[in-house]
Amino acid sequence: MAIPASGSTDDPLLQPHSGDAREPFPVTEPGRALALADFSPPSASAGERLIRFAYRMGLSGSVLSAPFRRPARPHLLATVESPLPGDRVAGMALRSGHFLVYGVKAPIAQIDFSSAAKLTPPFERVVHGFSWLRDIEAAGTRQQSAATAERVLGAWLDANPGPGKGAAWRVGNAGHRALAWIVHAPLIMSNSESALCGRVLEALEATARWLDRNTGKAGDRLEELAAWCAITAAGLLLPQGKPRRLYGEAGLARVLGDLVGNDGGVLSRSPLDQMEAIGLLIDLTACYRAAGLDTPDILDTMLQLLVPPLLALTHGEGGLGNWQGCGAISAARVNALVDAAQVRTRPLRDARQWGYQRAVAGKTILQFDAAPPPLARHARHGCASTLSFEMSHLGQRIVVNCGGAAFAGGQVPVRIEQGLRASAAHSTLVLGDANSTAVLINGRLGSGVNEVEVERRTLDTDNGVTATRIEASHDGYVPRFGLIHRRLLMLRDDGLELRGADLLVPGTQKGKRGKVPFAIRFHLGPEVDASLWENGRGAGLALPDGSYWQFLAENETLELEESIWIDGDGKPHPVQQLVVQGLVSRGGGSFSWLLKKAG
């Protein structure tokens, strides 16, 4: 049922054009896929394997490390220097007495630090995961920031005297918290003789013991990764920690094998989760350096594999596209993360298993979601985004997705979180106001798209047309409407023209009667000023740099509606969207459109 993708000019998407601009720097891909050896813990002797087994069975690290000595008092063996910077603006807000989370300020004095407190998800992660430590450390010298950090930490310890239940003891929050305490210890334990320092060390050891026993209760693999990183870091930098380190390294290898696909993309398909995984591994690598031990090969390998897929979702200015709940994370944050990872690579062009296709032509970048949504067990902010796309030119976003579901609870209202994950919040075709995959509460997804077929070709024709053509189809609407959605995108080699076609073809042998409403949505980037033509078949798009693009819908009427776009700081921006809508026969139909630069 695939539509032919030959180089013939009979193809309806191919039209002659002048010029033959070429991409000056072709995108390259990593040279190999993952092998089983990539997910193996560091080699261990027979004795070390026995120690690891005994620790897993419940013997304490002190008994296994020094059976004839008293257990050592908790203290840190070295100081960690993480290359990953924090958010200086959020740190300055903390020094001024406020948490700043995705643009929302909350006075420290009014925060309930107890585990039972009802905080929005973003505030919960910051308060109980202690990500704010990195921010406040970026906001000044340790002498300037230590007093505030110790005050907040003391309030948290008062509200959470020991392991328990609730938000503070979700595995992911506990893992992030323990790792943050280790990495930023000089900030929160500036006076080794103070009572607070002793309390922190005791709480750190108690949290590490709790994680030893409870990592298996993690809500997802990314939470589990945070836990195993914290366990391993505690084993590296707390006394008599070798058994815990050996145990942690084995768990780390297992979870990375379950978290990451063959092309290096995390299975939640979220660039925000991809960044979190990279950040955890960067901090753990810094812990190995502080302990004076060689970094295990698995950490170096995983960082090399995780970065190229992330870069595949960057636009020309370096910021991320809005995919799977992510907002448009800024180029500064992406670059800081990649620099800290010390990985030098190019974007992955065809991240087929992760599910994204990237095409670069001239100064234009196209990103295309050509895969089913993440499985329910992997999804954090799962979106019904199959066959949606984003496009930018000279770093200006022309077609986007709304994004930002992961930021709900900041400036993004929680009540619209599910709406931001819906198919209609993405630049794709929607049938009957239904999602291609069911969008459920708590970031989960239900039934819908099971299979996506994708084909990618570079076309050269006799009349001088050269283009990247990507064709994909999904079955998400077959159960309800009996129709398969197939989308063809063809980006001309100079990047000045994108031709598209959305086709609906019967997906069952037994046809259905009647018609069904459809809408093809093209959410426009911030500062794109759209105006409809008088005939209703096209629109002009004025970009911030003064350039002018045209959108044409073949044989269909365009409408201009309001939309929303979420930036990387979680701030909603009002934008516009072009909508092609009408009724289509259940026997199928096709809709062609064109987006081209006109001046």
C-alpha positions as CSV (number, residue, x, y, z in Angstrom):
1,M,0.0,0.0,0.0
2,A,3.1,2.3,0.0
3,I,3.0,5.2,-2.4
4,P,5.7,5.0,-5.0
5,A,8.8,7.0,-4.2
6,S,10.6,6.9,-7.5
7,G,12.7,9.8,-9.0
8,S,10.2,10.3,-11.8
9,T,8.7,13.7,-12.3
10,D,5.3,12.0,-12.4
11,D,5.4,12.3,-8.6
12,P,2.8,14.9,-7.6
13,L,5.2,16.4,-5.0
14,L,8.0,17.0,-7.5
15,Q,8.1,20.3,-9.4
16,P,11.0,21.9,-11.3
17,H,12.9,24.7,-9.7
18,S,15.9,26.8,-10.3
19,G,19.1,26.6,-8.4
20,D,20.9,23.7,-6.9
21,A,21.9,24.7,-3.4
22,R,23.6,21.9,-1.4
23,E,23.9,21.4,2.3
24,P,27.5,22.6,3.0
25,F,28.0,20.2,6.0
26,P,26.3,16.9,5.6
27,V,24.8,15.4,8.7
28,T,26.7,12.3,9.9
29,E,25.5,9.5,12.1
30,P,27.2,7.5,14.8
31,G,29.2,4.6,13.4
32,R,27.7,1.7,15.3
33,A,24.6,0.5,17.1
34,L,24.5,-0.7,20.7
35,A,25.9,-4.1,21.5
36,L,25.3,-6.3,24.6
37,A,28.8,-5.3,25.9
38,D,27.7,-1.7,26.1
39,F,25.3,-2.7,28.9
40,S,27.7,-4.7,31.0
41,P,29.0,-3.5,34.4
42,P,32.7,-3.0,34.8
43,S,34.7,-6.2,34.9
44,A,34.9,-7.6,38.4
45,S,37.0,-10.4,40.0
46,A,35.4,-13.5,41.5
47,G,35.8,-11.9,44.9
48,E,34.1,-8.7,43.9
49,R,31.2,-10.6,42.3
50,L,30.8,-12.4,45.7
51,I,30.8,-9.1,47.5
52,R,28.2,-7.7,45.2
53,F,26.0,-10.8,45.7
54,A,26.4,-10.6,49.5
55,Y,25.5,-6.9,49.5
56,R,22.5,-7.5,47.4
57,M,21.4,-10.2,49.9
58,G,21.5,-7.6,52.7
59,L,25.0,-7.8,54.3
60,S,26.2,-4.3,55.2
61,G,29.0,-2.5,53.4
62,S,31.0,-2.1,56.6
63,V,30.9,-5.9,57.3
64,L,31.9,-6.7,53.8
65,S,34.6,-4.0,53.6
66,A,36.1,-4.2,57.1
67,P,34.6,-7.1,59.0
68,F,36.8,-6.6,62.1
69,R,36.4,-2.8,62.4
70,R,33.7,-0.6,63.7
71,P,31.5,0.9,61.0
72,A,33.0,4.2,59.9
73,R,31.1,7.4,60.7
74,P,29.5,8.9,57.6
75,H,31.7,11.5,55.8
76,L,32.6,12.3,52.3
77,L,35.9,11.1,51.0
78,A,36.3,13.7,48.3
79,T,34.9,16.9,46.8
80,V,33.0,16.6,43.5
81,E,33.2,19.2,40.8
82,S,30.4,18.8,38.3
83,P,30.9,20.6,34.9
84,L,27.1,21.1,34.6
85,P,26.0,24.7,35.3
86,G,22.8,25.7,36.9
87,D,20.2,28.4,36.2
88,R,21.6,31.6,37.6
89,V,18.3,33.4,37.5
90,A,16.6,30.7,39.6
91,G,19.6,30.8,41.9
92,M,19.3,34.6,42.4
93,A,15.6,34.2,43.2
94,L,16.5,31.7,45.9
95,R,19.0,34.1,47.4
96,S,16.2,36.7,47.4
97,G,13.9,34.3,49.2
98,H,11.9,32.6,46.5
99,F,11.8,29.4,44.5
100,L,11.5,30.2,40.8
101,V,10.1,27.2,38.9
102,Y,9.1,27.6,35.2
103,G,8.4,31.3,35.8
104,V,6.4,31.0,39.0
105,K,7.7,32.4,42.2
106,A,7.0,30.9,45.6
107,P,8.4,32.3,48.9
108,I,10.6,29.9,50.7
109,A,8.9,30.7,53.9
110,Q,5.5,29.5,52.5
111,I,6.7,26.2,51.1
112,D,5.6,23.1,53.0
113,F,8.6,20.8,52.8
114,S,6.8,17.8,54.3
115,S,6.5,14.7,52.1
116,A,2.7,14.8,52.4
117,A,2.4,18.4,51.0
118,K,0.5,18.9,47.8
119,L,2.9,20.5,45.4
120,T,2.6,20.7,41.7
121,P,4.8,18.3,39.8
122,P,7.5,20.9,38.8
123,F,7.7,22.2,42.4
124,E,7.8,18.7,43.8
125,R,10.8,17.8,41.7
126,V,12.7,21.0,42.6
127,V,11.9,20.9,46.3
128,H,12.3,17.2,47.0
129,G,14.9,16.4,44.3
130,F,17.1,19.4,45.3
131,S,17.8,20.5,41.8
132,W,17.8,24.0,43.2
133,L,21.3,23.4,44.7
134,R,22.8,23.6,41.2
135,D,21.0,26.8,40.6
136,I,22.0,28.6,43.7
137,E,25.6,27.5,43.3
138,A,25.5,29.2,39.9
139,A,24.2,32.5,41.5
140,G,27.3,33.5,43.4
141,T,30.2,32.3,45.5
142,R,29.7,29.6,48.0
143,Q,30.1,32.1,50.8
144,Q,27.3,34.1,49.3
145,S,24.9,31.2,48.7
146,A,25.7,28.8,51.6
147,A,23.5,30.5,54.2
148,T,20.4,30.3,52.0
149,A,21.2,26.7,50.9
150,E,21.7,25.6,54.5
151,R,18.5,27.3,55.7
152,V,16.4,25.6,53.0
153,L,18.1,22.3,53.7
154,G,17.5,22.6,57.4
155,A,13.8,23.3,56.9
156,W,13.6,20.2,54.6
157,L,15.3,18.0,57.2
158,D,13.0,19.2,59.9
159,A,10.0,18.3,57.8
160,N,11.5,14.9,56.8
161,P,13.4,13.4,59.7
162,G,13.7,10.0,58.2
163,P,12.6,7.8,55.3
164,G,8.9,7.5,54.8
165,K,6.2,7.8,52.2
166,G,4.9,10.5,49.9
167,A,6.6,12.8,47.4
168,A,10.0,13.0,49.1
169,W,10.3,9.2,49.0
170,R,9.4,8.7,45.4
171,V,12.4,6.8,44.1
172,G,13.3,9.4,41.5
173,N,13.2,12.3,44.0
174,A,15.2,10.4,46.5
175,G,17.8,9.5,43.9
176,H,18.2,13.0,42.6
177,R,18.3,14.4,46.2
178,A,21.1,12.0,47.3
179,L,23.2,12.7,44.2
180,A,22.7,16.4,44.6
181,W,23.8,16.3,48.2
182,I,27.0,14.5,47.2
183,V,27.8,16.7,44.2
184,H,27.0,20.0,46.1
185,A,28.3,19.0,49.5
186,P,30.7,21.9,49.9
187,L,27.8,24.3,49.6
188,I,25.6,22.6,52.2
189,M,28.3,21.3,54.5
190,S,30.6,24.3,54.5
191,N,31.2,23.8,58.2
192,S,32.2,20.2,58.9
193,E,31.8,20.7,62.6
194,S,28.3,22.0,62.5
195,A,25.2,20.1,63.6
196,L,23.7,20.5,60.2
197,C,26.6,18.8,58.5
198,G,26.2,15.8,60.7
199,R,22.4,15.7,60.1
200,V,23.0,15.8,56.3
201,L,25.5,13.0,56.4
202,E,23.2,10.8,58.4
203,A,20.3,11.6,56.1
204,L,22.5,10.9,53.1
205,E,23.5,7.5,54.4
206,A,19.9,6.7,55.4
207,T,18.7,7.7,51.9
208,A,21.3,5.5,50.3
209,R,20.3,2.5,52.4
210,W,16.6,3.2,51.5
211,L,17.5,3.3,47.8
212,D,19.4,0.0,48.2
213,R,16.1,-1.6,49.2
214,N,13.5,0.4,47.2
215,T,14.9,1.1,43.7
216,G,12.7,-1.6,42.3
217,K,9.7,0.5,43.2
218,A,10.6,3.2,40.8
219,G,7.7,4.6,38.7
220,D,9.8,4.4,35.5
221,R,13.2,3.6,34.2
222,L,14.4,7.2,34.4
223,E,13.5,7.3,38.1
224,E,15.4,4.1,38.5
225,L,18.4,5.6,36.7
226,A,18.5,8.4,39.2
227,A,18.4,5.9,42.0
228,W,21.3,3.8,40.6
229,C,23.4,6.8,40.0
230,A,22.9,7.9,43.6
231,I,23.7,4.5,44.9
232,T,26.9,4.3,42.9
233,A,27.9,7.8,43.9
234,A,27.4,7.0,47.5
235,G,29.5,3.8,47.1
236,L,32.2,5.9,45.6
237,L,32.3,8.7,48.2
238,L,31.1,7.3,51.5
239,P,33.4,5.2,53.7
240,Q,33.4,1.4,53.2
241,G,31.4,1.9,50.1
242,K,33.0,-0.6,47.7
243,P,30.2,-3.2,48.1
244,R,27.6,-0.5,47.4
245,R,29.5,0.7,44.4
246,L,29.8,-2.8,42.9
247,Y,26.0,-3.2,43.5
248,G,25.2,0.1,42.0
249,E,27.3,-0.5,38.9
250,A,25.5,-3.7,38.1
251,G,22.1,-2.0,38.6
252,L,23.2,0.9,36.5
253,A,24.1,-1.4,33.6
254,R,20.7,-3.1,33.8
255,V,18.6,0.1,33.8
256,L,20.5,1.7,31.0
257,G,19.8,-1.4,28.9
258,D,16.1,-0.9,29.7
259,L,16.0,2.8,29.3
260,V,17.8,3.4,26.0
261,G,17.1,2.2,22.5
262,N,19.6,1.0,19.9
263,D,20.1,4.4,18.4
264,G,20.6,6.1,21.8
265,G,17.1,7.6,22.4
266,V,15.4,7.1,25.7
267,L,12.2,5.0,25.3
268,S,9.9,7.8,26.6
269,R,10.9,9.6,23.3
270,S,11.1,12.8,25.3
271,P,14.1,15.2,24.7
272,L,13.5,16.5,28.2
273,D,14.0,13.0,29.6
274,Q,17.0,12.6,27.3
275,M,18.6,15.7,28.9
276,E,17.8,14.3,32.4
277,A,19.6,11.1,31.6
278,I,22.6,12.8,30.2
279,G,22.8,15.1,33.3
280,L,22.7,12.2,35.7
281,L,25.5,10.5,33.9
282,I,27.6,13.7,33.8
283,D,27.3,14.0,37.6
284,L,28.1,10.4,38.2
285,T,31.2,10.7,35.9
286,A,32.3,13.6,38.1
287,C,31.9,11.4,41.2
288,Y,34.3,8.8,39.6
289,R,36.8,11.6,38.9
290,A,36.6,12.8,42.5
291,A,37.1,9.3,43.8
292,G,40.2,8.9,41.6
293,L,38.7,5.9,39.8
294,D,38.5,5.3,36.0
295,T,35.1,6.0,34.6
296,P,33.4,2.7,33.5
297,D,33.2,2.3,29.8
298,I,29.5,2.1,30.0
299,L,29.2,5.7,31.1
300,D,31.4,7.0,28.3
301,T,29.6,4.9,25.7
302,M,26.2,6.0,26.9
303,L,27.1,9.7,26.8
304,Q,28.4,9.2,23.2
305,L,25.1,7.5,22.3
306,L,22.7,9.8,24.1
307,V,23.9,13.1,22.6
308,P,23.4,12.6,18.8
309,P,19.6,11.8,19.1
310,L,19.1,14.9,21.3
311,L,20.8,17.1,18.7
312,A,18.6,15.6,16.1
313,L,15.7,17.6,17.6
314,T,17.5,21.0,17.6
315,H,16.5,23.8,15.3
316,G,18.9,26.2,13.5
317,E,19.4,28.4,16.6
318,G,20.2,25.4,18.7
319,G,17.1,25.1,20.7
320,L,14.9,22.0,20.9
321,G,11.6,21.2,19.2
322,N,8.5,20.7,21.2
323,W,8.2,16.9,21.4
324,Q,6.6,14.5,23.9
325,G,5.8,17.2,26.6
326,C,9.0,19.2,26.1
327,G,9.0,22.9,25.6
328,A,11.5,24.8,23.3
329,I,14.5,24.3,25.5
330,S,17.0,27.1,24.7
331,A,20.3,26.6,22.8
332,A,22.2,27.8,25.9
333,R,20.9,24.9,28.0
334,V,21.4,22.4,25.3
335,N,25.0,23.6,24.6
336,A,25.9,23.7,28.3
337,L,24.7,20.1,28.6
338,V,26.6,18.8,25.6
339,D,29.8,20.7,26.6
340,A,29.6,19.2,30.1
341,A,29.2,15.7,28.5
342,Q,32.4,16.4,26.5
343,V,30.9,14.8,23.5
344,R,31.7,16.1,20.0
345,T,29.3,14.8,17.5
346,R,26.7,15.8,14.9
347,P,22.9,15.3,15.0
348,L,21.5,11.9,14.2
349,R,19.7,12.2,10.9
350,D,17.6,9.1,11.0
351,A,16.8,8.2,14.6
352,R,14.4,5.5,13.4
353,Q,14.0,3.6,16.6
354,W,13.7,6.7,18.7
355,G,11.1,7.8,16.2
356,Y,12.3,11.0,14.7
357,Q,13.5,12.0,11.2
358,R,15.6,15.1,10.6
359,A,16.2,16.7,7.3
360,V,18.5,19.6,6.7
361,A,18.4,21.6,3.4
362,G,20.1,24.9,3.1
363,K,19.2,26.9,6.2
364,T,16.0,24.9,6.8
365,I,15.5,22.1,9.3
366,L,12.6,19.7,9.3
367,Q,11.8,17.4,12.2
368,F,9.2,14.6,11.7
369,D,7.7,12.3,14.2
370,A,7.6,9.0,12.4
371,A,6.9,6.4,15.1
372,P,4.2,5.3,17.5
373,P,4.1,7.2,20.9
374,P,6.0,5.7,23.8
375,L,4.6,2.6,25.5
376,A,2.6,3.4,28.6
377,R,5.3,2.1,30.9
378,H,7.8,4.5,29.5
379,A,5.6,7.6,29.0
380,R,5.9,10.5,31.4
381,H,4.1,13.1,29.4
382,G,3.1,11.0,26.4
383,C,1.7,12.8,23.4
384,A,-0.4,11.6,20.5
385,S,2.0,13.3,18.1
386,T,2.5,10.7,15.4
387,L,3.2,12.2,11.9
388,S,3.5,15.7,13.2
389,F,6.4,17.9,12.1
390,E,8.3,21.1,12.9
391,M,10.1,23.3,10.5
392,S,12.5,26.2,10.9
393,H,14.5,28.5,8.6
394,L,17.5,30.5,9.7
395,G,16.6,29.5,13.3
396,Q,13.1,31.0,13.0
397,R,10.4,28.4,13.8
398,I,7.7,28.4,11.1
399,V,5.7,25.3,11.9
400,V,5.7,24.0,15.5
401,N,3.9,21.9,18.0
402,C,2.4,23.4,21.2
403,G,4.5,21.4,23.6
404,G,5.1,22.1,27.3
405,A,2.9,19.4,29.0
406,A,5.9,18.6,31.2
407,F,5.8,22.2,32.5
408,A,2.2,22.0,33.7
409,G,2.0,23.4,37.3
410,G,4.3,26.3,36.5
411,Q,3.0,29.1,34.2
412,V,1.3,26.3,32.2
413,P,-2.0,25.6,33.9
414,V,-2.5,22.0,35.0
415,R,-6.0,22.0,33.5
416,I,-4.6,22.2,29.9
417,E,-1.9,19.5,30.4
418,Q,-3.9,16.8,28.6
419,G,-4.9,19.2,25.9
420,L,-1.2,19.9,25.2
421,R,-0.6,16.2,24.7
422,A,-3.5,15.8,22.2
423,S,-3.1,15.3,18.5
424,A,-4.7,18.6,17.9
425,A,-1.9,20.3,19.7
426,H,0.5,19.1,17.0
427,S,1.0,19.9,13.4
428,T,-0.7,16.9,12.0
429,L,-4.0,15.5,10.7
430,V,-6.8,14.8,13.2
431,L,-9.9,12.7,12.4
432,G,-13.2,13.3,14.1
433,D,-11.6,15.5,16.8
434,A,-10.1,12.2,18.1
435,N,-6.5,11.5,19.2
436,S,-4.5,9.1,17.1
437,T,-3.6,7.5,20.4
438,A,-5.7,7.9,23.6
439,V,-4.4,10.5,26.0
440,L,-4.9,9.5,29.6
441,I,-4.2,11.2,32.9
442,N,-0.8,11.2,34.7
443,G,1.1,11.4,31.4
444,R,0.0,8.0,30.3
445,L,-1.3,6.9,26.9
446,G,-3.9,4.3,25.9
447,S,-4.6,2.4,22.7
448,G,-4.1,3.9,19.3
449,V,-1.1,3.9,17.0
450,N,0.5,0.4,17.0
451,E,2.5,0.5,13.8
452,V,4.2,3.2,11.7
453,E,5.8,2.5,8.3
454,V,8.5,4.9,7.2
455,E,10.5,5.3,4.1
456,R,13.2,8.0,3.4
457,R,14.8,8.8,0.1
458,T,16.9,11.4,-1.6
459,L,15.5,12.2,-5.0
460,D,17.4,13.4,-8.1
461,T,15.4,13.9,-11.3
462,D,16.2,14.9,-14.9
463,N,14.7,18.3,-14.5
464,G,17.1,19.3,-11.7
465,V,14.9,18.7,-8.7
466,T,16.8,17.3,-5.7
467,A,14.9,16.7,-2.5
468,T,14.6,14.7,0.7
469,R,11.4,12.7,0.7
470,I,10.0,11.1,3.8
471,E,6.8,9.0,3.8
472,A,5.2,7.5,6.8
473,S,1.8,6.1,7.8
474,H,0.1,5.1,11.0
475,D,-2.9,2.9,11.9
476,G,-4.2,4.9,14.9
477,Y,-7.6,5.8,13.3
478,V,-8.3,2.3,11.8
479,P,-10.3,0.9,14.8
480,R,-12.7,3.9,14.9
481,F,-12.8,5.2,11.3
482,G,-11.3,2.4,9.2
483,L,-8.7,4.8,7.7
484,I,-4.9,4.9,7.6
485,H,-3.2,8.3,7.7
486,R,-0.2,8.6,5.4
487,R,1.9,11.7,5.2
488,L,4.5,12.6,2.6
489,L,6.9,15.4,3.2
490,M,9.4,16.5,0.6
491,L,12.0,19.2,1.4
492,R,13.7,20.7,-1.6
493,D,17.5,20.8,-1.5
494,D,17.7,24.6,-1.1
495,G,15.4,24.5,1.9
496,L,13.0,27.0,0.3
497,E,10.1,24.7,-0.4
498,L,8.3,22.0,1.5
499,R,5.7,20.0,-0.3
500,G,3.3,17.8,1.7
501,A,0.4,15.5,1.2
502,D,-1.9,13.9,3.7
503,L,-3.7,10.8,2.5
504,L,-6.4,8.8,4.1
505,V,-6.7,5.3,2.7
506,P,-8.9,2.4,3.8
507,G,-7.3,0.2,6.5
508,T,-9.8,-2.6,6.5
509,Q,-11.2,-4.8,3.7
510,K,-14.7,-4.0,4.7
511,G,-15.3,-0.3,3.9
512,K,-17.4,2.0,6.1
513,R,-20.0,4.4,4.8
514,G,-20.5,8.0,5.5
515,K,-18.1,10.9,6.1
516,V,-15.9,11.9,9.0
517,P,-14.7,15.4,9.9
518,F,-10.9,16.0,9.5
519,A,-8.6,18.9,10.4
520,I,-5.0,19.3,9.3
521,R,-3.3,21.7,11.7
522,F,-0.2,23.8,11.2
523,H,0.7,25.6,14.4
524,L,2.9,28.6,13.6
525,G,6.0,29.7,15.4
526,P,6.2,32.7,17.7
527,E,6.3,36.0,16.0
528,V,5.1,34.5,12.7
529,D,2.4,36.9,11.4
530,A,-0.1,35.1,9.2
531,S,-2.8,36.5,7.0
532,L,-5.3,34.6,4.8
533,W,-5.7,35.3,1.1
534,E,-9.0,36.5,-0.1
535,N,-9.7,33.3,-2.0
536,G,-9.2,31.3,1.2
537,R,-6.8,28.9,-0.5
538,G,-3.6,30.3,0.9
539,A,-1.9,32.4,3.5
540,G,1.1,34.7,3.8
541,L,3.6,34.2,6.6
542,A,5.8,37.1,7.7
543,L,8.8,36.0,9.7
544,P,10.6,38.1,12.3
545,D,13.6,38.7,9.9
546,G,11.4,40.3,7.3
547,S,11.2,37.3,5.0
548,Y,7.9,36.1,3.6
549,W,6.6,32.6,3.1
550,Q,3.5,31.3,1.4
551,F,1.3,28.4,2.4
552,L,-1.0,27.0,-0.3
553,A,-3.7,24.3,0.2
554,E,-4.7,22.6,-3.0
555,N,-8.5,22.5,-3.5
556,E,-9.2,23.2,0.2
557,T,-10.1,26.2,2.3
558,L,-7.8,27.5,4.9
559,E,-8.8,29.0,8.3
560,L,-6.8,30.9,10.8
561,E,-7.2,30.1,14.5
562,E,-5.6,30.9,17.8
563,S,-3.0,28.5,19.3
564,I,-0.4,28.4,22.1
565,W,3.3,27.6,22.1
566,I,5.4,26.9,25.2
567,D,9.0,28.0,25.4
568,G,11.8,26.3,27.3
569,D,11.2,28.3,30.4
570,G,7.6,27.0,30.6
571,K,6.1,30.3,29.4
572,P,3.0,30.1,27.2
573,H,3.0,32.3,24.1
574,P,-0.1,33.1,22.0
575,V,0.5,32.0,18.4
576,Q,-1.7,31.3,15.3
577,Q,-2.4,28.1,13.5
578,L,-3.5,27.4,9.9
579,V,-6.2,24.8,9.7
580,V,-7.4,22.8,6.6
581,Q,-10.7,21.2,7.6
582,G,-13.8,19.6,6.2
583,L,-15.5,16.2,5.7
584,V,-13.8,13.2,4.1
585,S,-15.4,10.0,2.8
586,R,-14.7,6.9,4.8
587,G,-13.4,5.6,1.5
588,G,-10.4,7.9,1.8
589,G,-9.1,11.1,0.4
590,S,-6.0,13.1,-0.2
591,F,-5.0,16.7,0.6
592,S,-1.9,18.4,-0.8
593,W,-0.3,21.6,0.4
594,L,2.8,23.7,-0.2
595,L,5.0,25.9,2.0
596,K,7.5,28.0,0.2
597,K,9.7,31.1,0.6
598,A,8.4,33.9,-1.5
599,G,10.6,36.8,-0.5
